Amino acid sequence: MSITEIIKEGTALAVKELYDHEINAGDVNMNVTRKEFDGDYSVVVFPYTKVARKKPEQIAEDLGNFLVEKYDDLTKFNVIKGFLNLEVSDSYWNQYLAEMASKETYKKPFHGEKIMIEFSSPNTNKPLHLGHVRNILLGWSSSKIYEALGYEVNKVQIVNDRGIAICKSMLAWQMLGKGETPEAAGIKSDHYVGKWYVEFEKLFQAEYQAWQKAINGQFTFSTQKKKEQDEATFFKGFKNTYFNEHSQIGADAKAMLLKWEDNDEEVRNLWTKMNGWVYKGFDTTYKNLGVEFDNLYFESDTYLLGKDIIDDGLSKEVFYKKEDGSVWIDLEDAKMDHKLVLRSDGTSVYITQDIGTVEKRFQDYGAKKMVYVVADEQNYHFKVLFEIMKRMGASYADGLFHLSYGMIDLTTGKMKSREGTIVDADDLMKEVIEAARANAIEKGGLEGLDEATKDDIYRKIGLAALKFFIIKVNAKKRMIFNPEESVDLQGNTGPYIQYAFVRIQSVLKKAGDVDTSIASKYTDLGPTEKELIGQIYRLDEVVKMSADQFDPSFLAAYCYDMAKTYHRFNHDHRIINAESEEAKAFRIRLCEVTGKVLKFGMELLGIEMPERM
């Protein structure tokens, strides 16, 4: 039994024997003891005052005496108000540390359950940017965490490869590109396509400005409508109206989209060519980020899915049809509104294809858990989708989850892809790697290594800085990314944790071969030694919590806290020159296991550990 199980089951047994009242061991409220008090675990005794008819302090005394007398692994206790603080025996911690040292991996074996996680899912009219990076890191780390818990994880994305935005890039290249290729332009291929999306916006803006001059302000909205909206919203609507009703370049883009839908050979060939450029660029970015996918879905294949499910839902009266032939669902009883699921002309809306896609994925993988990593702008959309699947009786409906995350900005403000002010993922990675390089050169420590080895270290440090800075923030929070702050070796950063790992490797290298079999003879553990083992002990709990809440920030905080504790342990205790051979063996083993756990935890966040810094 684990020590937490011993405490919980022992507390339940004590309440039964002392107060003749049965409680569920799983309901025992216990936590890690706060650092300012003696002890390892604290049990909250307030819930037992009614059945015991005693003050909390007396109940804690009763339970403490019972547990320490009955269980050899619990050696001492103290009472602070309504809290029973229990101390775990050194022998228990020593045995646990030996078990952790003997394990080759901390991953759980496959237990038969599957989970599908969709993330990234970019548009093919621009390169991956900072917003995609947060999405990708959340999806990738969640997939690694679930793999560590013994799940079969299917990592997928749906590539948004059709629509008016893609046609804008195609049209601009057709008008101005003169047959140029990314190779000829010397531009990474997805950046090259994104360039033409920006060029289309420039052409549109020039046309719009010329039109405004031509009409001399005669085409305006009512004064009242302008008062009801803020200026930015008003002019956005104004431009959208112009694009849809007056713009020639807008009409050309929409005509190209219709040709695509009609399988026009010339348009389809251009679409295939330019999307191919984008996919090639995406693959490079994914490789540099250290992520990969098990399967790709393409909107060009899925946009017609879902209509058969809508027909089935009509027969089951899940949906209803209006007089114009459009199909809707009434979700007012679920505190939502009436939602269109099929237009009057029989064409799909986004929710239609999502209904079809989720069913196809279940058929493809049979995963009862399916996770969508999508920004919080789509919260309502996924509430609607999941409610529809419940009403359709989908067996997997309760396993659908939207990993919603807040937007990410730079210290300079928001990003706008149409204006070409987005921060490309490739440029961002280069920036943090260069910052890591500058830091390393300034501080020294890599002398004597060849340039290729140094470059690999800079890469690992830079990417750790980027990834950890983003992952450590709770997904639901909007955040600001600061490249310079992310590479700080002293703050709550990826490089700080890497430094703890490198420090451990240095100690182990200097120690050489040590007989750790005598580590169990060391029976006088100090406070930071016990604290460090206690943190190692929480590994499984934190990984499970990160999975259950789809929040890798718990694991990031765990790794940071462990790194901090290790630095204190290293400061408080002599390791190689310990006071005895038993103490040396124990501390070397503690270093080994701490290093393994840090490396494992950071790997689940998609972060590599360097051997030197």
PyMOL commands that set and color helices and strands:
alter all, ss='L'
color gray80, all
select helices_A, chain A and resi 3-19+25-27+46-52+56-70+90-102+130-148+164-176+182-185+189-215+223-228+231-245+248-261+265-289+299-302+307-315+332-334+350-365+376-391+397-399+425-443+451-471+483-486+494-511+516-521+527-537+539-548+553-572+581-604
alter helices_A, ss='H'
color red, helices_A
select strands_A, chain A and resi 30-32+41-44+74-80+83-88+114-118+152-159+295-298+320-321+327-330+338-342+369-375+400-405+408-410+479-481
alter strands_A, ss='S'
color yellow, strands_A
deselect
rebuild
show_as cartoon
